[in-house]
């Protein structure tokens, strides 16, 4: 593996794990972070487009895709510390970060812990440490959906669990299956099933920073773009508005006719919005 070529892929041994990565393009660093039960292929429709303008790194988070959970014995870890080690490994700093769902949570924690290493943030359908969607859905219909998913996983009925996840997150509470393209539905279902069957994520022991990001949003220094789908679960849309209000240099864009996986439903629109935002801070 050569780190100075315009396109490369391989494995980086950092922070007690082995992370699969792909890198392409040249210019200012841009890092893509995927969500739960997915991997670097989430960015297939964005990677090459973004690499025309930036030095783009995408990788599998610890325990997902081709990345190992641990090299030796399992131990507690912070997601954002893996990112710190990876950026130092490739000497990519400062960098702009694009995080989807769990990846957004990691990016935000990193921006708070290492503000000098972050040029800008793009948070897509993001999670935030200290903000727990399940707690926000108590007594609401979505609580039943979460319970059903957990029950199916406990019973090792992975097919049913994947269908329930698809219904809850990809289709969303306000649409029918026919309103979401088969391409998107099949990608998410296959990826989720593959990760659950692999089960490497089950030994992970991730920690949350203390205090969590939700208690420190006013401290975020980087210019931040927040993207959310109007058809996502209500708690995610609510969180996007909270972030817009509390992060000083934030702006929010709502994507119509899209749920949690908006980057797959509207890839061209996503690329255009992100490139316009990043160009402002080049």
RACORDA-V761003 format. One record per pair of residues at least 12 apart in sequence whose C-alpha atoms are under 10 Angstrom apart, sorted by the first residue. I is the first residue (numbers start at 1). GAP is how many residues later the second one is. D is the distance in whole Angstrom. If there is no record, write none. Layout:
I:GAP:D  I:GAP:D
This chain:
3:20:9  3:86:10  3:87:7  3:88:10  4:22:10  4:86:9  5:18:9  5:19:8  5:20:9  5:21:9  6:17:7  6:18:5  6:19:5  6:20:6  6:21:10  6:45:9  6:49:8  6:50:10  7:15:8  7:16:5  7:17:4  7:18:7  7:19:9  7:44:9  7:48:9  7:49:9  7:50:10  8:13:8  8:14:6  8:15:5  8:16:7  8:17:10  8:49:10  9:12:6  9:13:4  9:14:6  9:15:9  9:48:9  9:49:10  9:50:9  10:12:7  10:13:9  10:49:10  11:48:9  11:49:10  11:55:9  11:56:8  11:57:10  12:47:10  12:55:9  12:73:10  12:74:7  12:77:8  12:78:9  13:54:10  13:55:10  13:58:9  13:72:9  13:73:9  13:76:9  14:57:10  14:67:10  14:68:7  14:69:9  14:70:9  14:71:6  14:72:7  14:74:10  14:75:8  15:55:9  15:56:9  15:62:9  15:63:10  15:66:8  15:67:6  15:68:9  15:69:9  15:70:6  15:71:9  16:46:10  16:52:9  16:53:9  16:54:6  16:55:6  16:56:7  16:57:9  16:58:9  16:59:9  16:61:9  16:66:9  17:44:10  17:45:7  17:46:9  17:50:8  17:51:6  17:52:6  17:53:5  17:54:5  17:55:8  17:57:10  17:65:8  18:42:10  18:43:10  18:44:8  18:45:9  18:48:9  18:49:6  18:50:5  18:51:8  18:52:7  18:53:7  18:64:10  19:40:7  19:41:6  19:42:7  19:43:6  19:44:9  19:45:9  19:46:9  19:47:7  19:48:4  19:49:7  19:50:9  19:51:10  19:63:9  19:67:9  20:19:10  20:20:9  20:38:9  20:39:6  20:40:6  20:41:8  20:42:9  20:44:9  20:45:8  20:46:6  20:47:5  20:48:8  21:19:8  21:36:7  21:37:6  21:38:4  21:39:7  21:40:9  21:45:9  21:46:9  21:65:10  22:18:8  22:25:9  22:34:8  22:35:6  22:36:5  22:37:6  22:38:9  23:24:9  23:25:10  23:28:9  23:32:7  23:33:5  23:34:4  23:35:6  23:36:9  23:67:10  24:23:8  24:24:8  24:26:9  24:27:6  24:28:9  24:30:8  24:31:6  24:32:5  24:33:7  24:34:9  25:22:9  25:23:8  25:24:10  25:25:8  25:26:4  25:27:6  25:28:7  25:29:6  25:30:4  25:31:6  25:32:9  26:25:7  26:26:8  26:27:7  26:28:5  26:29:4  26:30:8  27:24:9  27:25:9  27:26:7  27:27:5  27:28:5  27:29:9  27:255:10  28:25:8  28:26:5  28:27:6  28:28:8  28:64:8  28:65:9  28:66:8  28:67:7  28:68:8  28:91:10  28:254:8  29:22:10  29:24:10  29:25:6  29:26:5  29:27:6  29:28:8  29:58:9  29:62:9  29:63:6  29:64:7  29:65:7  29:66:5  29:67:6  29:68:9  29:89:10  29:90:9  30:20:8  30:21:9  30:23:10  30:24:6  30:25:6  30:26:5  30:27:6  30:28:9  30:62:8  30:63:9  30:64:9  30:65:5  30:66:5  30:67:6  30:68:8  30:88:10  30:89:9  30:90:9  30:91:10  30:248:10  31:16:10  31:23:10  31:24:8  31:25:6  31:26:5  31:27:6  31:28:8  31:52:9  31:56:9  31:61:9  31:64:7  31:65:6  31:66:5  31:67:6  31:68:8  31:76:9  31:90:10  32:14:10  32:15:8  32:24:7  32:25:6  32:26:5  32:27:7  32:28:10  32:64:9  32:65:6  32:66:5  32:67:6  32:68:8  32:71:8  32:72:9  32:75:9  32:90:10  33:24:9  33:25:7  33:26:7  33:27:8  33:28:8  33:50:9  33:64:8  33:65:6  33:66:5  33:67:6  33:68:9  33:69:8  33:70:5  33:71:7  33:72:9  33:73:8  33:74:8  33:90:10  34:24:8  34:25:8  34:26:7  34:27:7  34:30:10  34:64:9  34:65:6  34:66:5  34:67:7  34:68:7  34:69:5  34:70:8  34:72:10  34:90:10  35:25:10  35:26:9  35:29:10  35:64:8  35:65:5  35:66:5  35:67:5  35:68:5  35:69:8  35:70:9  35:71:10  35:89:10  35:90:9  35:91:9  35:92:9  35:226:10  36:25:9  36:28:8  36:64:9  36:65:7  36:66:6  36:67:8  36:156:9  36:159:9  36:165:9  37:24:10  37:26:9  37:27:7  37:28:8  37:65:9  37:151:9  37:154:7  37:155:5  37:156:8  37:157:8  37:158:6  37:159:7  37:162:10  37:164:8  38:22:8  38:23:9  38:26:7  38:27:7  38:64:10  38:149:10  38:150:8  38:151:10  38:152:10  38:153:6  38:154:6  38:155:10  38:156:9  38:157:7  38:158:10  39:19:9  39:20:7  39:21:5  39:22:7  39:23:10  39:24:10  39:25:6  39:26:5  39:27:8  39:28:9  39:152:8  39:153:10  39:156:9  40:17:10  40:18:6  40:19:5  40:20:5  40:21:8  40:24:9  40:25:7  40:26:9  41:17:9  41:18:9  41:19:9  41:24:9  41:146:10  41:150:9  42:16:10  42:18:10  42:58:9  42:145:9  42:146:9  42:149:9  42:219:10  42:221:9  42:222:8  43:15:8  43:16:10  43:57:10  43:220:8  43:221:9  43:224:9  44:14:10  44:220:9  44:223:10  45:218:9  45:219:8  45:221:10  45:222:6  45:223:8  45:225:10  45:226:9  46:217:9  46:218:9  46:221:7  46:222:8  46:224:8  46:225:6  47:224:10  49:219:9  49:222:7  49:223:10  49:226:9  50:221:7  50:222:10  50:224:9  50:225:8  53:222:9  53:225:10  53:226:9  54:42:10  54:221:10  54:224:10  55:37:9  55:40:9  56:36:10  56:39:10  56:40:10  56:41:10  57:29:10  57:30:9  57:33:9  57:35:9  57:40:10  58:40:10  59:24:10  59:27:10  61:18:8  61:21:8  61:22:9  61:41:10  61:42:8  61:45:10  61:140:10  62:15:10  62:17:8  62:20:8  62:21:10  62:138:9  62:139:8  62:142:8  62:144:10  63:132:9  63:135:9  63:136:8  63:137:5  63:138:5  63:139:8  63:140:8  63:141:7  64:130:10  64:131:7  64:132:10  64:134:9  64:135:9  64:136:7  64:137:6  64:138:10  65:126:9  65:129:9  65:130:7  65:133:9  65:135:9  65:136:9  66:134:10  67:133:9  67:134:10  68:132:7  68:133:9  69:131:6  69:132:7  69:133:9  69:134:7  69:135:6  69:136:9  70:130:9  70:133:9  70:134:8  73:130:10  74:129:7  74:130:7  74:131:7  75:128:9  75:129:8  75:130:6  75:131:9  76:128:8  76:129:5  76:130:6  76:131:6  77:127:8  77:128:6  77:129:5  77:130:6  77:131:9  78:28:9  78:31:9  78:32:10  78:127:9  78:128:6  78:129:5  78:130:7  78:131:8  79:23:10  79:24:9  79:26:9  79:27:6  79:28:9  79:30:9  79:31:9  79:126:10  79:127:7  79:128:8  79:129:9  79:130:10  80:23:9  80:25:9  80:26:5  80:27:7  80:28:9  80:29:6  80:30:5  80:31:9  80:32:10  80:33:8  80:34:9  80:127:10  80:128:10  80:129:9  81:25:9  81:28:9  81:29:8  81:32:9  81:33:10  82:24:9  82:28:10  83:23:8  83:24:8  83:27:8  84:26:8  84:29:10  84:30:8  84:33:9  87:30:9  92:25:9  93:23:9  93:24:5  93:25:7  93:26:9  94:20:10  94:21:9  94:22:7  94:23:4  94:24:5  94:25:6  94:26:9  95:21:9  95:22:6  95:23:5  95:24:5  95:25:7  95:26:9  96:15:10  96:21:9  96:22:6  96:23:5  96:24:5  96:25:6  96:26:8  96:126:9  96:127:10  96:128:10  96:182:8  96:185:10  96:186:10  97:13:9  97:14:9  97:21:7  97:22:8  97:23:6  97:24:5  97:25:6  97:26:8  97:127:10  98:22:9  98:23:6  98:24:5  98:25:6  98:26:7  98:126:10  98:127:9  98:176:9  99:22:8  99:23:6  99:24:5  99:25:6  99:26:9  99:27:7  99:28:9  100:22:8  100:23:6  100:24:5  100:25:6  100:26:6  100:27:8  100:127:9  100:160:9  100:161:9  100:162:10  100:163:9  101:22:8  101:23:6  101:24:5  101:25:4  101:26:5  101:27:9  101:135:10  101:159:8  101:160:9  102:21:10  102:22:9  102:23:9  102:24:7  102:25:6  102:26:8  102:27:9  103:20:8  103:21:9  103:22:10  103:23:7  103:24:8  103:25:10  104:17:9  104:18:8  104:19:5  104:20:6  104:21:8  104:22:5  104:23:6  104:24:7  104:25:10  104:122:10  105:18:8  105:19:10  105:20:10  105:21:6  105:22:5  105:23:5  105:24:6  105:25:10  105:26:10  105:108:8  105:109:10  106:17:10  106:20:9  106:21:8  106:22:8  106:23:8  106:102:10  106:107:10  107:14:7  107:15:9  107:16:8  107:19:10  107:20:10  107:21:9  108:13:8  108:14:9  108:15:8  108:18:9  108:19:9  108:20:7  108:21:8  108:105:7  108:106:10  108:109:9  108:112:8  108:114:10  108:116:10  109:19:8  109:20:7  109:99:9  109:100:8  109:103:8  109:104:6  109:105:10  109:107:10  109:108:10  109:111:10  110:103:10  111:102:10  111:108:9  111:109:7  111:110:8  111:111:7  112:100:10  112:101:7  112:104:8  112:105:8  112:106:10  112:107:7  112:108:6  112:109:8  112:110:9  113:96:9  113:100:10  113:107:10  115:104:9  115:105:8  115:106:7  115:107:7  116:105:9  116:106:9  117:105:10  118:103:9  118:104:7  118:105:9  119:102:9  119:103:6  119:104:7  119:105:9  119:159:9  119:162:8  119:163:9  120:101:9  120:102:5  120:103:5  120:104:6  120:105:8  120:129:10  120:157:9  120:158:7  120:160:10  120:161:8  120:162:10  121:99:10  121:100:10  121:101:6  121:102:6  121:103:5  121:104:6  121:105:8  121:129:9  121:156:10  121:157:9  122:100:10  122:101:9  122:102:6  122:103:5  122:104:6  122:105:8  122:128:10  122:129:10  122:130:10  122:152:8  122:155:9  122:156:9  123:101:7  123:102:6  123:103:5  123:104:6  123:105:9  123:117:9  123:120:10  123:129:9  124:101:8  124:102:6  124:103:5  124:104:6  124:105:9  124:116:9  124:129:10  124:136:9  124:137:9  124:138:8  124:139:8  124:146:10  125:101:8  125:102:6  125:103:5  125:104:7  125:107:8  125:108:10  125:111:7  125:112:8  125:114:9  125:115:8  125:134:9  125:135:6  125:136:8  125:137:8  125:138:9  126:100:8  126:101:8  126:102:8  126:110:7  126:111:10  126:113:8  126:114:8  126:117:10  126:134:9  127:87:10  127:109:8  127:112:8  127:113:9  128:80:10  128:84:8  128:85:6  128:86:6  128:87:10  128:89:10  128:111:9  128:115:9  129:78:10  129:79:6  129:80:7  129:81:9  129:82:9  129:83:5  129:84:5  129:85:6  129:86:9  130:78:8  130:79:9  130:80:9  130:81:8  130:82:5  130:83:6  130:84:5  130:85:7  130:86:10  131:81:9  131:82:8  131:83:6  131:84:9  131:104:10  131:108:8  132:82:10  132:103:9  133:13:10  133:100:9  133:101:9  133:102:6  133:103:8  133:106:9  134:12:8  134:13:10  134:101:9  135:100:10  136:98:9  136:99:7  136:100:10  136:102:10  137:96:10  137:97:9  137:98:7  141:32:9  142:26:8  142:31:8  142:91:8  142:92:9  142:93:10  145:19:7  145:20:8  145:22:9  145:23:7  146:15:10  146:18:9  146:19:8  146:22:8  148:12:9  148:13:8  148:16:8  148:17:10  149:12:5  149:13:8  149:14:9  149:15:6  149:16:7  149:19:9  150:14:10  152:12:9  153:43:9  156:40:9  156:41:10  158:34:9  158:35:7  158:36:10  158:38:7  158:39:8  159:30:9  159:33:10  159:34:7  159:37:10  161:28:10  161:31:9  161:32:9  161:35:10  162:26:9  162:27:6  162:28:9  162:29:9  162:30:6  162:31:6  162:34:9  163:22:10  163:25:10  163:26:7  163:29:10  163:30:10  164:25:10  165:23:9  165:24:8  165:27:9  166:18:10  166:19:7  166:20:9  166:22:7  166:23:7  166:26:9  166:94:10  167:18:9  168:64:9  168:65:7  168:91:9  168:92:9  169:19:10  169:62:9  169:63:7  169:64:7  169:90:7  169:91:5  169:92:7  170:14:8  170:15:7  170:18:8  170:19:9  170:61:9  170:62:8  170:63:10  170:88:8  170:89:6  170:90:6  170:91:6  170:92:8  170:94:10  170:95:9  171:13:10  171:14:8  171:60:8  171:61:8  171:62:10  171:87:8  171:88:6  171:89:8  171:90:9  172:57:10  172:58:9  172:59:6  172:60:5  172:61:6  172:62:9  172:86:8  172:87:6  172:88:7  172:89:10  173:58:7  173:59:7  173:60:6  173:61:9  173:86:9  174:56:10  174:57:6  174:58:8  174:59:9  174:85:9  175:56:8  175:57:10  175:82:9  175:83:10  175:84:9  179:78:9  179:79:10  180:77:9  180:78:9  180:79:9  180:85:8  181:83:10  181:84:8  183:81:9  183:82:9  184:77:8  184:78:10  184:79:10  184:80:6  184:81:7  185:76:10  185:79:10  185:80:10  187:77:9  188:73:9  188:76:9  214:25:10  214:28:10  214:29:9  214:32:10  216:30:9  216:31:9  217:25:9  217:26:7  217:27:10  217:28:9  217:29:6  217:30:5  217:31:8  218:25:9  218:27:9  218:28:6  218:29:5  218:30:6  218:31:9  219:27:9  219:28:7  219:29:8  220:26:9  220:27:6  220:28:7  220:29:8  220:30:9  221:26:8  221:27:7  221:28:7  221:29:10  222:25:9  222:26:9  222:27:7  222:28:9  223:24:9  223:25:8  223:26:5  223:27:6  223:28:8  223:54:9  223:55:9  223:57:10  223:58:8  224:19:9  224:20:9  224:23:8  224:24:9  224:25:6  224:26:5  224:27:6  224:28:8  224:53:9  224:54:10  225:15:10  225:18:10  225:19:9  225:22:10  225:24:9  225:25:6  225:26:5  225:27:6  225:28:8  225:48:9  225:49:8  225:52:7  225:53:9  226:13:10  226:14:6  226:15:9  226:17:8  226:18:7  226:24:7  226:25:6  226:26:5  226:27:6  226:28:8  227:13:7  227:14:10  227:24:9  227:25:6  227:26:5  227:27:6  227:28:7  227:33:10  227:35:9  227:36:9  227:43:9  227:46:9  227:47:10  228:12:7  228:13:9  228:24:8  228:25:7  228:26:5  228:27:6  228:28:9  228:30:8  228:31:8  228:32:7  228:33:9  228:34:7  228:35:10  229:24:9  229:25:6  229:26:5  229:27:6  229:28:7  229:29:5  229:30:5  229:31:6  229:32:8  229:33:6  229:34:9  229:36:10  230:23:10  230:24:6  230:25:6  230:26:5  230:27:6  230:28:6  230:29:6  230:30:9  230:32:9  231:23:10  231:24:9  231:25:7  231:26:6  231:27:5  231:28:4  231:29:7  231:30:10  231:31:9  232:23:10  232:24:10  232:25:9  232:26:7  232:27:4  232:28:5  232:29:8  232:30:9  233:26:7  233:27:8  236:23:10  236:24:8  237:17:9  237:22:10  237:23:9  240:12:7  240:13:9  240:14:9  241:12:10  241:13:10  251:26:10  253:20:9  255:14:9  255:15:9
